[in-house]
Amino acid sequence: MNCNYYGEQEKCVSVTALKTKNTEFKHRPLLADTEMHTADFFFSLPPVYGYFFALDGNTYIQNALPHKPIAYPDFDNDKDMTNHTNVMNLGLDKTVTIVLRSGAGISHPLHLHGHKFEVLEEISRPKPNCFGGRCDLADLDTGFSAPVSELAKRKTRGVLKDVIIVPMFGAAVVRFNTDNPGVWFAHCHFDEHVDSGQGFIMNEGNWKADSVPSDFPSCDYTAVYKD
């Protein structure tokens, strides 16, 4: 599973090749209101070491979570949000397609919290050697078996997953319905990569908690240790 990496694993079956027994997921209808987003990532060598994500063609950001969780009822976007937090704002009751595109030299297992998504398509790098800027990110119109705008309209494609391995310099197209309000994290499943910025937040429905326990752990890493 999770292969199709430019033919290195000849005995492996790509997620894209898997079929469902039913013709469509009846409990996951394709909604009339749809959105399409891109989430592109790459790795930077020292001195600016780390992973960077760009959402919908915006600036690449080495993700860092704000000190106060976004779901707190008193979170103030103007005061509490940082310039180093990648947020994809999603409305409710929409069918959302996300194109995950890699500019990195190894394969990455990307995990989306809050949803199981359909894998519409997974592709490998376009040629044997993409290092040194030799390959562009997959084109939304020509890089896949069909334009992504058409892939997004398919009633069903394959399996449901919450982790997809995006091949080096490759891409994956995933889809889900925004029927689970919350502040969900999307990130690489390699801990070191998360710590170095490979992630983003999906703020679904601008959800806020009604209240927060007084002893709820903080995301603040600047606390001073006291013996």
N, C-alpha and C positions, 0 to 999 in steps of 0.2 A: 504493500500500500504506500501511498504518499510518494510515488516516484515520478517517472517521466522527466528525469534529469539529463536531458541530452543523450539518452541512450546508454548511460553508464550501467543501468540495472535492467538487463534484458529480460529477466524472469519476473520482474515486478509489474504489478498492475497499477496504472495511474488511477487516482480518485476520479478523474474525468471519465474514465472508461466504465465505471460502475453504473449499473442501472437499478432502479427500484422495481419491485414487482407490480406495484400499482402505477397507474398512468399519471396520477397527481396526488399530492398531499392534501386531502380534503380539509384537514384541520389547519392548513397553512395556505389560505387562498391568496391568489395574486390580487392585491387591492388596486382600486382605481387610482389612488393617490400614490405616486411613486417618486423616489429620489435616487440619484446616483452620486457616489462620492469616490474620490481617490485617496489612498493613503500610501505614500511613497517613502521608502527608507533607504539609508545608506550608512556606511561606516567611515569614520574619519580617523586617520592615523595621528599619532602624537605630532605636535604638541596639543592639538585640539582632539584628544582621544574621545571616542564615544560614538553612539548611534543617534541619528537624527531622523525625524519624521516630518513630512510635509503633507498637510491635509488640503485636498481640493486645490492643489497648485500654489498654495501659499508658502511662506518662508519655512525653510527647514528649521526645526526646533529640537534641541536636545531636551527631552521631556523631564520636567521635575514637578512633583505634585505640590500644590499649595499647602501651607502649614495648617490651614483650617480646611477640613473636608468640604467639598462643594455641596454636599447634601445637608450640611448643617442649616437649620432654619434661619440663622442670623448671618449666613455667608453673604458678604457684599462683594459683588463682582468687581466693582471699581476699586475697593480697598484691599480685598483678600486674594484676588487672582494675581498670578505672576505672569511675567512676559515669557516664561520658560515652561508654560503648561499648554499642551496641545489638546484642544477640546473640539470635538465634533458634535454640534448641537443637532438633535434629531427630534422632529415632531412626532406626535403619537398617531397611531392608526395609519401608517404608511408602509409600503413595501420598499425596503431600502436595499440597494445593491452597492457593495463596496469593492473596489478594485485595489488589491494589495500588490504593489509593484516594488521589486527589489533592485537596488543598485549596490548590493553587497555581495562579497565574494564567497560566502558560504550559504547553505540553506538554513532557514529559520522557521521554527515551529511557532506560529502566531496563534494566540488564544484570545477569544472574545468572551468576556463574562456576560452573563445575563441572557444569552440566547444560544440555541443550536441553529446553525445556518445551513442553507443548501449550498453545495459546491457546484457552481455553474460551469466553471472551467478552470483548469490549472495548466500553465504552459511553462516550458523550459526556456533557457536563454536562446537567443536567435542564432548564435554561432559558437564555435568551440571556445574561443578566448574573448572574454568581455572585459578583462582587466585593462586599466589605463584609459578608461573612457571610450572603449571600442564599441560599446553597445548603448543605445538609448533605452529609456524605459519603454515598456510595451505600449504601442499605439492603441488607443481605445477603438479605433475604426479598423485597423489592419493587422493588429498584433495577435488576434485570436481567430478562432474558426469562423466567427461572424462578428460584426460590430457589437460592442458591449451593450449598446442601446437595444439591440435585438436579443442578445442573450438574456437580458433582464426581463424580457417579456415571456420567456418560456414558462409554461405552467409548472414543469418540474424538470430536474436534470439528473439528480443522483442522490447520494447519501446525505444524511444530516450529521454535522460535526460541530465541535466547539474549538477544535484545534486544526489548523491546516499548515502543512509544511510548504512554505514558499521557496521554490528552488533559487539557487544563486542566479542573480540577474534575470529571474523569471517573474511570474505573476500568478495570482489566483483571483477569481471573481466569485464572491460569496453574496448570499441574499437572505434576508430575514424580514419579518414584520415587526414593527415597533409596537408591540402589545404588552411590554413589560417595563413600565416606568421605573427609572432608576439612574444612578450615576455608575456606569459600567466601565471597567478598565479593559483595554485591548493591549496586549503586550507579547513580546517574545518570551518563550518558556525557558530560556537560558537565564538564570538569575543574574549573572554578570551583565548580560545585555540590558535587562530591565534597569539595573542600577546605573548603567551608563547611558540611559535615555531612550531605549527602544520601546516606546509605548505611547498611547494616547487615551483620552477619556471620551467615552460616548455618553453625552448628557441627554438622556431620553425623556422627553416631556418636562424638562426642567424640574425634576422631582426634588422635593424637600422632605426631610424627616419631620414628624410632628414635634418630637423632642429628642434630646440626646442625654444618656445617662451621665451623671457627674463624673464618674470614673472611666469614661470612655477613652481608650488610648488615643494619644495625639500623633499626628504625622510630623510633628516638629522635631527635626534632627539637630536643632541648635541648643537643646537643653544642656545645662551644666551638670556634670556628674558630681554628687556630693557623697562623701564616704560616711 
